[in-house]
Amino acid sequence: MFTTASFLFFGAIYVGPALGGMTWAIAVYALLSLTLVRSAPVRVASLGTGLARPTVAYLGWFGPRGLASIVFADLIVAHALPQVTLIRTIVNVTVVASVLAHGASARVGSDRYADWFERRVEADPAIPEAGKVGHLAARHRIHH
C-alpha cells in the first residue's frame, strides 16, 4: 500500500516537470538504464547459480525497481549536489519509463516465464529455479 502511495505521490508531483525537461539524451539514458544498466548487474550476480537465461532475463527485467531510485534522487536533492535538476529529471524520466514499460509487459512477460518454467521443470524437476534460494551455488558458497 505504501509503495502504491509513493508512486501516486511521485506521479502527481514529479512527472510533469520531468517530462518538460526531457531531452533525447535523457530518453536514451533512460532506455539504457532499463535494459543494459539494469540487467548487467543481475547477470553478474547470477554467475555460478546455474539459473537459465530466461530466469536471468526475467529477474533483470522484473526485479526490484523504481522506488529505490526515487529515494536516491531525494537524497541527492537533500544534499544539494551539483546538477540536481538534471539528475532529478534523469531519475524521474527513468522511473516513468520503468513504470510504463514494466507495467505494460508484466502480464505477458510473467505468463511467458511461467509457461517456460512449467515446461522446464516438467522436463527436469532438479533445475535450480525449482529449488530453494539457499541451494543456489553462489548462495551456498557465501553461507559456508
C-alpha positions in Angstrom: 0.0 0.0 0.0 2.8 2.4 0.8 4.6 1.6 -2.5 1.4 2.4 -4.4 1.0 5.6 -2.4 4.7 6.5 -3.1 4.2 6.0 -6.9 1.0 8.0 -6.8 2.7 10.9 -5.0 5.7 10.6 -7.4 3.4 10.8 -10.4 1.4 13.7 -9.1 4.4 15.8 -8.2 7.3 14.9 -10.5 6.1 13.5 -13.8 5.1 16.8 -15.4 8.4 18.7 -14.6 10.4 15.6 -15.6 8.8 15.3 -19.0 9.1 19.0 -19.5 12.9 18.8 -19.0 13.4 15.7 -21.0 15.9 15.6 -23.9 16.9 12.9 -26.4 20.0 12.2 -24.3 17.9 11.7 -21.2 15.5 9.5 -23.1 18.3 7.3 -24.4 19.9 7.1 -21.0 16.5 6.0 -19.5 16.2 3.3 -22.2 19.8 2.1 -21.4 19.1 2.2 -17.7 16.0 0.0 -18.1 17.9 -2.5 -20.3 21.7 -2.7 -20.1 22.5 -0.8 -16.9 19.8 -2.8 -15.1 20.4 -6.3 -16.5 24.2 -6.3 -16.3 24.4 -6.5 -12.5 21.7 -9.2 -12.4 23.7 -11.2 -14.9 26.9 -10.8 -12.9 25.1 -11.7 -9.6 23.6 -14.8 -11.2 27.0 -16.2 -12.3 27.6 -19.6 -10.7 23.9 -20.1 -9.8 23.1 -22.4 -12.7 20.0 -20.3 -13.5 18.8 -20.5 -17.1 18.9 -17.5 -19.4 15.1 -17.0 -19.3 15.3 -16.7 -15.5 18.2 -14.3 -15.5 16.4 -12.2 -18.2 13.2 -12.2 -16.2 15.0 -11.2 -13.0 16.8 -8.4 -14.9 13.6 -7.0 -16.3 11.1 -7.5 -13.4 13.4 -7.4 -10.4 13.3 -4.6 -7.8 12.9 -1.2 -9.4 11.6 2.3 -9.2 11.0 3.2 -5.5 14.7 2.9 -4.6 15.6 5.4 -7.5 13.1 7.9 -6.1 14.7 7.6 -2.6 18.2 8.0 -4.0 17.1 11.1 -6.0 15.6 12.6 -2.9 18.9 12.1 -1.1 20.7 13.9 -3.9 18.2 16.8 -3.7 18.5 16.9 0.1 22.3 17.3 -0.2 22.2 20.0 -2.9 24.7 18.3 -5.1 25.7 19.9 -8.4 23.4 19.4 -11.3 20.4 18.5 -9.1 17.8 19.5 -11.6 19.4 17.4 -14.3 19.8 14.4 -12.0 16.2 14.7 -10.8 15.0 14.9 -14.4 17.0 11.8 -15.4 15.8 9.8 -12.5 12.2 10.9 -12.9 12.1 10.1 -16.7 13.7 6.7 -16.0 11.1 5.9 -13.3 8.3 7.0 -15.5 9.7 4.8 -18.4 10.1 1.9 -16.0 6.5 2.2 -14.7 5.2 2.3 -18.2 7.4 -0.4 -19.7 7.3 -2.8 -16.8 3.6 -2.3 -16.3 2.8 -2.9 -20.0 4.9 -6.0 -20.1 4.1 -7.5 -16.7 1.3 -9.8 -17.8 2.8 -11.1 -21.0 6.3 -11.4 -19.5 5.1 -13.2 -16.4 2.9 -15.5 -18.4 5.7 -16.4 -20.8 8.1 -17.0 -18.0 5.6 -19.2 -16.1 5.0 -21.2 -19.3 8.7 -21.7 -19.8 9.2 -22.6 -16.1 6.4 -25.2 -16.2 7.9 -26.9 -19.3 11.4 -26.8 -18.0 10.6 -28.2 -14.5 8.5 -30.9 -16.1 11.5 -32.0 -18.2 13.9 -31.7 -15.2 12.5 -31.2 -11.7 16.0 -30.6 -10.3 16.6 -27.3 -12.1 18.0 -24.5 -9.8 14.8 -22.4 -10.4 12.7 -25.1 -8.7 14.9 -25.2 -5.6 15.2 -23.0 -2.5 17.3 -19.9 -2.9 19.7 -21.2 -0.3 20.5 -24.1 -2.5 21.9 -22.0 -5.3 25.6 -22.3 -5.8 26.5 -18.7 -5.1 24.4 -18.5 -2.0 25.8 -21.8 -0.7 29.4 -20.5 -1.0 28.5 -17.3 0.9 27.0 -19.1 3.8 29.8 -21.7 4.2 
